[in-house]
Amino acid sequence: VQLQESGGGLVQAGDSLRLSCAASGSTLRTYHMGWFRQAPGKEREFVASVNWFSSTTEYVDSVKGRFTISRDNTKSTVHLQMNNLKIEDTAIYFCSAGKIWTRDGARYVYWGQGTLVTVSS
């Protein structure tokens, strides 16, 4: 499975962005999907995930109510809708896929190259 993120960019605080993750090489249908981010000088952080079977979602507290993860199994894509962006959301965002539904990035098997999101004041 190869994952490719898109949709990052430079926005102002309060704006919205929609990140997308497209899979190639195999279907994402049986994989749990996650979004992680890494800000400059910080460790990678869990952002959101979606369970492939139940479509249950989880979010880190700092993005609850602002971010929404969704998946389209027929198109093997995952999206992260980010609203009311804050300066502290600035990071490289990574898409990931794995067979274990978890917030632990180490348990995800496939990763994209990342897309940069920069939020300015």
Disulfide bonds with the S-S distance in Angstrom:
Cys21-Cys95 2.03
